[in-house]
Amino acid sequence: MKYLRDLSPLLLLLGCWHPARAQFKEEAFQQQYNDDVDSLGRDTTDVLFSFKEYFGGVFHKRQSRIGVMFAGSTVFVGFEQIQNKQYWKLPIVYGGLAGTAGAGIYFRNRWKNEGNPDFLKYSQWCFWGTGLIYWGTLFDGVYNYRRDIPHQAGKATLYSVLLPGLGQAYNGEYWKIPIYYGLMVGAAHYMVLNNRNYQRYRMIYNEASAEGSDFTIMNPESAKNYRDIFRRYRDYSVVALVGFYLLQVIDANVFSYMRDFDLSDDIAMRVGPAVITDTPVYAMTGTTPISWNNTGVGTSAVGVSLGLRF
């Protein structure tokens, strides 16, 4: 009898071997849980960008995600318009980019050769035009991506990336726009102010610490101290500006996903007093009773009930 008791775990394991083996068949690890009709169904371990997906969307073999389309088109300019089947825009995009960039190089060379400051100004305007056309091309691609879908979180995110506050407008949260712009404008103001003071005290320090200098307005140690302080404040302002910019991008993304979250009146919580009865469902009896005197006998107790309605 003793040996039978010692061998009982082994006998139990052998008895359960067949059903356990059926539960862990090789096919169980090869099942696909994505919907067959969704060719874009992915796990969270998928890469953020795939050239196969991107060029598959460009050549209309599959529908690539908006983030993949946008990321690839930052390098392959105009491919967004190809994916959106708006081929007529390509001459405008490439012609505008080539024309403004070529004019900028032309005026820059004339400025170098002739020294006329007007040519430098013209060159800068042309290059600004090149950047504006590039930005407009990306924005146009995002705007025209699958316009049959009423609301897309990817669009809200990229709108805020391209133009701060536009994602909030897309989500219908217009009241957030002045808040974010106030924060970013304030950070930009202090960045410019602190940089101006940094440059000022840097110049004073260089003059005061130069060999043989007779600069007496401020000693080099004080100038160096002020220079380092305003440089640190300038760096803090840059971090704040970038942080507020990223915050409004994250805000547009999160609240776009939560746009359809149910906040109706059917969701309610009720808290009130209750009597916990001496039943196996609500209380334990015997050695772990619910009682005031800890006598070992299960008795009723007074408590609080919490009810949630969805």
C-alpha positions in Angstrom: 0.0 0.0 0.0 2.9 2.3 0.8 4.4 1.7 -2.7 1.1 2.4 -4.3 0.9 5.7 -2.5 4.4 6.7 -3.6 3.6 5.8 -7.2 0.3 7.6 -7.3 1.7 10.9 -8.7 3.4 8.9 -11.5 0.2 7.0 -12.2 -1.8 10.2 -12.3 0.6 11.8 -14.7 0.5 8.7 -17.0 -3.3 8.8 -16.9 -3.4 12.4 -17.9 -0.8 12.1 -20.6 -3.1 11.6 -23.5 -5.4 14.6 -22.8 -2.4 16.8 -21.9 -0.7 15.9 -25.1 -3.8 16.8 -27.0 -3.9 20.2 -25.3 -0.3 20.9 -26.3 -0.3 19.6 -29.9 2.1 21.4 -32.3 -0.8 22.8 -34.2 -1.9 24.8 -31.1 1.1 27.0 -31.5 0.5 27.6 -35.2 -3.0 29.0 -34.9 -3.7 32.4 -36.4 -6.0 34.6 -34.3 -6.2 37.5 -36.7 -9.3 38.0 -38.8 -8.7 36.4 -42.2 -10.4 39.3 -44.0 -8.0 41.8 -42.4 -4.8 41.7 -44.3 -3.3 44.2 -41.9 -4.0 42.3 -38.7 -0.8 42.3 -36.7 0.6 41.6 -33.3 2.2 44.3 -31.1 5.6 42.8 -31.9 5.4 44.0 -35.6 7.9 46.5 -36.8 6.8 50.1 -37.0 8.0 50.5 -40.6 8.2 47.9 -43.4 9.5 48.6 -46.9 7.4 45.7 -48.1 4.2 47.2 -46.7 5.2 50.7 -47.9 5.9 49.8 -51.5 3.0 47.4 -51.5 0.8 50.4 -50.8 2.5 52.5 -53.4 1.9 49.9 -56.1 -1.6 49.3 -54.8 -1.0 45.7 -53.9 -2.2 46.3 -50.3 -3.4 49.1 -48.1 -0.5 50.3 -46.0 -1.0 52.0 -42.7 -1.0 55.8 -42.6 2.1 56.0 -40.4 4.1 53.7 -42.8 2.9 55.8 -45.8 3.9 59.1 -44.0 7.3 57.8 -42.8 8.3 56.5 -46.2 7.1 59.6 -48.1 9.4 61.9 -46.0 12.2 60.3 -48.1 10.3 59.3 -51.3 8.5 62.6 -51.8 5.3 62.3 -53.9 4.7 58.7 -53.2 1.8 59.6 -51.0 0.1 61.1 -54.0 0.8 57.9 -55.9 -0.7 55.7 -53.2 -3.8 58.0 -53.0 -4.0 57.7 -56.9 -3.7 61.4 -57.4 -1.2 61.3 -60.2 -2.0 64.7 -61.5 -0.4 66.3 -58.5 3.1 64.8 -59.2 4.1 67.5 -61.8 3.1 70.2 -59.4 5.1 68.6 -56.5 8.3 67.9 -58.5 8.1 71.0 -60.6 7.6 73.2 -57.5 10.5 71.5 -55.6 12.9 71.6 -58.5 12.0 75.2 -59.4 12.3 76.8 -56.0 15.4 74.8 -55.1 17.1 75.6 -58.4 16.3 79.3 -58.0 17.6 79.3 -54.5 21.0 77.8 -55.7 21.1 80.3 -58.6 20.6 83.4 -56.3 23.0 81.9 -53.7 25.7 81.7 -56.4 25.1 85.2 -57.6 25.4 86.5 -54.0 28.7 84.7 -53.6 30.0 86.1 -56.9 28.6 89.6 -56.8 28.2 90.2 -53.0 24.7 91.8 -53.5 22.7 91.1 -50.2 19.5 91.1 -52.2 20.5 87.9 -53.9 21.0 86.3 -50.5 17.5 87.3 -49.4 16.0 86.0 -52.7 17.9 82.7 -52.1 16.5 82.3 -48.6 12.9 83.0 -49.8 13.3 80.3 -52.5 14.6 77.7 -50.0 11.7 78.6 -47.7 9.4 78.0 -50.6 11.0 74.6 -51.2 10.4 73.6 -47.5 6.8 74.9 -47.7 6.1 72.7 -50.8 7.7 69.7 -49.1 5.5 70.3 -46.0 2.4 70.8 -48.2 3.1 67.5 -50.0 3.2 65.5 -46.8 0.1 67.3 -45.4 -1.8 66.6 -48.7 -1.0 62.9 -48.5 -2.2 62.6 -44.9 -5.4 64.6 -45.6 -6.4 62.5 -48.7 -5.5 59.1 -47.1 -8.7 57.0 -47.1 -11.2 59.8 -46.8 -14.0 57.3 -46.7 -13.3 56.6 -43.1 -14.8 59.4 -40.9 -12.3 59.5 -38.1 -8.8 58.1 -37.9 -6.4 58.2 -34.9 -3.4 58.2 -37.3 -4.6 61.3 -39.0 -5.1 63.1 -35.7 -1.5 62.2 -34.7 0.1 63.2 -38.0 -1.9 66.4 -38.1 -0.4 67.5 -34.8 3.0 66.5 -36.0 2.7 68.7 -39.1 0.9 71.6 -37.5 0.5 71.8 -33.7 -3.1 72.0 -32.6 -4.5 70.7 -35.8 -5.0 67.2 -34.3 -7.1 68.7 -31.5 -9.2 70.5 -34.1 -9.6 67.2 -36.0 -10.8 65.7 -32.7 -13.2 68.6 -32.1 -11.4 69.7 -29.0 -10.8 73.3 -30.1 -10.5 74.6 -26.5 -7.2 72.9 -26.1 -5.5 74.8 -29.0 -5.0 78.1 -27.2 -3.6 76.2 -24.2 -1.0 74.4 -26.1 -0.1 77.4 -28.2 0.2 79.5 -25.1 2.6 77.0 -23.5 4.7 76.7 -26.7 4.8 80.5 -27.4 5.8 81.1 -23.7 8.6 78.5 -24.0 9.8 80.0 -27.3 9.7 83.5 -25.8 11.9 82.5 -22.8 14.2 80.5 -25.2 14.9 83.7 -27.3 15.2 85.9 -24.2 17.6 83.6 -22.4 19.7 83.0 -25.6 20.0 86.8 -26.1 21.3 87.2 -22.5 23.6 84.2 -22.9 25.1 85.7 -26.0 25.5 89.1 -24.2 27.3 87.7 -21.2 29.4 85.4 -23.4 30.6 88.4 -25.3 31.3 90.3 -22.0 33.2 87.3 -20.6 35.3 87.0 -23.7 36.2 90.7 -23.6 36.9 90.8 -19.9 39.0 87.6 -19.9 41.1 88.6 -22.9 44.8 89.1 -22.3 45.6 92.7 -21.7 42.0 93.8 -21.6 41.0 97.0 -19.8 37.3 96.0 -19.6 36.1 97.3 -16.2 32.3 97.0 -16.4 32.2 93.5 -15.0 34.9 91.1 -13.8 35.3 87.8 -15.7 34.1 85.6 -12.8 30.7 87.4 -12.7 30.3 87.4 -16.5 31.1 83.7 -16.6 28.5 83.0 -13.9 25.8 84.9 -15.7 26.7 83.3 -19.0 26.4 79.8 -17.6 23.1 80.6 -15.8 21.4 82.0 -19.0 22.8 79.1 -21.1 21.2 76.6 -18.7 17.9 78.5 -18.7 18.0 78.6 -22.5 18.4 74.8 -22.6 15.5 74.4 -20.2 13.4 76.5 -22.5 14.3 74.3 -25.4 13.4 71.2 -23.5 10.1 72.7 -22.4 9.2 73.7 -26.0 9.9 70.3 -27.4 8.0 68.7 -24.4 4.9 70.8 -25.0 5.1 70.0 -28.8 5.3 66.2 -28.0 2.5 66.6 -25.4 0.0 67.9 -27.9 0.9 65.1 -30.4 0.3 62.5 -27.6 -2.9 64.3 -26.6 -4.2 64.2 -30.2 -3.4 60.5 -30.5 -4.9 59.4 -27.1 -8.1 61.4 -27.2 -8.7 60.3 -30.8 -8.7 56.7 -29.7 -11.0 57.6 -26.7 -13.3 59.6 -28.9 -15.9 56.9 -29.0 -15.4 55.8 -25.3 -18.8 55.3 -23.7 -19.4 57.9 -21.0 -23.2 57.7 -20.9 -25.5 58.0 -17.9 -25.9 54.2 -17.8 -22.5 53.9 -16.0 -23.0 54.4 -12.3 -21.6 53.4 -8.9 -23.6 53.0 -5.7 -22.0 52.8 -2.3 -24.1 52.1 0.9 -24.2 50.1 4.2 -24.9 46.4 4.1 -25.2 43.5 6.4 -22.9 40.5 5.6 -24.8 37.4 6.5 -23.4 34.2 7.9 -23.5 32.2 4.6 -20.7 30.5 2.6 -21.2 33.0 -0.2 -20.6 36.2 1.8 -18.7 35.0 4.9 -16.3 32.3 6.1 -17.2 30.3 9.2 -15.2 28.0 11.4 -11.7 29.0 12.2 -11.9 32.2 10.2 -15.1 33.8 11.3 -16.5 37.3 10.5 -17.4 38.4 14.0 -16.7 41.2 16.4 -15.5 39.1 19.3 -13.4 36.5 17.3 -15.0 33.6 19.2 -14.7 31.2 16.3 -18.4 31.3 15.5 -19.5 32.8 12.2 -21.9 35.6 12.8 -23.4 38.5 10.7 -21.4 41.7 10.3 -22.0 45.2 9.2 -20.1 46.4 6.1 -20.2 48.5 3.0 -21.6 47.4 -0.4 -20.2 48.7 -3.7 -22.3 48.4 -6.8 -21.2 49.1 -10.4 -23.6 49.4 -13.3 -22.4 49.3 -16.9 
